[in-house]
Amino acid sequence: MIPEPGDANRDITVTETFHLQTEDELSDKELKQVKADDQAIQTILLGLPEDIYAAVDSC
């Protein structure tokens, strides 16, 4: 049976293994990689024309 939109009684399945990973759970190597990835993304975005950057930033 396909639930209808707005059906407050429908069951929602959530994978039991899903959880938000925090910085406390990351190893030092993983944390450094995340920070390097963030820096690379910023570098790429700063090189984009302003109108493209604004469109990406609004997502």
VOBA-1610 file (N, C-alpha, C; in pm, whole numbers, padded with zeros to 5 digits, always signed):
BEGIN
Met+00083-00118+00000Met+00000+00000+00000Met+00088+00125+00000Ile+00056+00219-00085Ile+00131+00343-00094Ile+00062+00447-00005Pro+00135+00504+00091Pro+00073+00604+00179Pro+00041+00732+00103Glu-00066+00795+00142Glu-00107+00921+00082Glu-00035+01036+00152Pro-00004+01143+00078Pro+00056+01260+00142Pro-00035+01314+00252Gly+00024+01351+00363Gly-00053+01405+00475Gly-00109+01299+00567Asp-00085+01171+00539Asp-00134+01063+00623Asp-00048+01057+00749Ala-00101+01104+00859Ala-00026+01111+00985Ala+00000+00974+01045Asn-00071+00872+01002Asn-00058+00739+01061Asn+00037+00648+00985Arg+00101+00698+00881Arg+00190+00611+00803Arg+00318+00582+00880Asp+00373+00465+00856Asp+00499+00426+00918Asp+00616+00484+00838Ile+00715+00533+00908Ile+00835+00585+00845Ile+00950+00495+00888Thr+01017+00437+00790Thr+01128+00348+00823Thr+01258+00428+00825Val+01338+00402+00927Val+01468+00466+00941Val+01569+00355+00966Thr+01675+00355+00889Thr+01779+00254+00907Thr+01838+00267+01047Glu+01848+00156+01117Glu+01895+00159+01255Glu+02039+00208+01268Thr+02118+00186+01165Thr+02259+00224+01174Thr+02283+00371+01143Phe+02179+00445+01104Phe+02196+00586+01069Phe+02211+00670+01195His+02314+00751+01196His+02330+00850+01302His+02420+00960+01251Leu+02412+01075+01313Leu+02495+01189+01275Leu+02634+01169+01330Gln+02733+01174+01243Gln+02870+01155+01286Gln+02925+01290+01332Thr+02976+01294+01453Thr+03030+01417+01507Thr+03181+01418+01495Glu+03240+01535+01516Glu+03386+01546+01510Glu+03453+01458+01615Asp+03385+01434+01727Asp+03442+01349+01831Asp+03461+01206+01783Glu+03380+01164+01686Glu+03387+01027+01636Glu+03486+01011+01521Leu+03540+01121+01472Leu+03635+01114+01361Leu+03777+01101+01412Ser+03857+01025+01341Ser+03999+01016+01377Ser+04066+01146+01334Asp+04186+01170+01383Asp+04259+01291+01345Asp+04280+01298+01194Lys+04310+01183+01134Lys+04333+01178+00989Lys+04206+01214+00914Glu+04092+01160+00958Glu+03965+01190+00893Glu+03928+01336+00909Leu+03951+01392+01027Leu+03919+01532+01053Leu+04004+01624+00967Lys+04132+01591+00951Lys+04219+01670+00864Lys+04171+01663+00719Gln+04124+01546+00676Gln+04075+01531+00540Gln+03949+01614+00518Val+03859+01615+00617Val+03737+01695+00607Val+03772+01843+00594Lys+03866+01889+00677Lys+03906+02029+00671Lys+03973+02062+00538Ala+04054+01970+00486Ala+04118+01992+00356Ala+04014+01996+00244Asp+03914+01909+00253Asp+03807+01910+00153Asp+03730+02042+00158Asp+03701+02090+00279Asp+03631+02218+00294Asp+03712+02332+00232Gln+03843+02331+00255Gln+03930+02434+00199Gln+03932+02427+00047Ala+03936+02306-00007Ala+03936+02289-00152Ala+03806+02340-00213Ile+03695+02312-00147Ile+03565+02359-00196Ile+03562+02512-00196Gln+03610+02573-00088Gln+03614+02720-00081Gln+03702+02777-00192Thr+03815+02715-00218Thr+03905+02762-00323Thr+03837+02755-00460Ile+03767+02646-00485Ile+03696+02631-00612Ile+03587+02737-00623Leu+03509+02755-00517Leu+03399+02852-00521Leu+03449+02994-00540Leu+03562+03028-00479Leu+03616+03163-00494Leu+03663+03190-00636Gly+03694+03085-00711Gly+03738+03101-00848Gly+03623+03110-00948Leu+03500+03091-00902Leu+03385+03096-00991Leu+03339+03240-01012Pro+03280+03269-01126Pro+03219+03400-01144Pro+03111+03423-01037Glu+03089+03547-01002Glu+03001+03580-00890Glu+02859+03527-00907Asp+02803+03530-01027Asp+02666+03482-01047Asp+02655+03331-01026Ile+02757+03256-01067Ile+02756+03111-01044Ile+02772+03083-00895Tyr+02861+03156-00829Tyr+02882+03139-00685Tyr+02752+03163-00609Ala+02680+03269-00645Ala+02554+03301-00578Ala+02453+03188-00595Ala+02448+03128-00713Ala+02355+03018-00737Ala+02392+02896-00655Val+02521+02864-00648Val+02567+02749-00569Val+02545+02775-00421Asp+02573+02896-00377Asp+02561+02931-00236Asp+02417+02927-00188Ser+02322+02949-00277Ser+02181+02951-00238Ser+02124+02811-00220Cys+02196+02707-00259Cys+02147+02568-00248Cys+02151+02519-00106
//
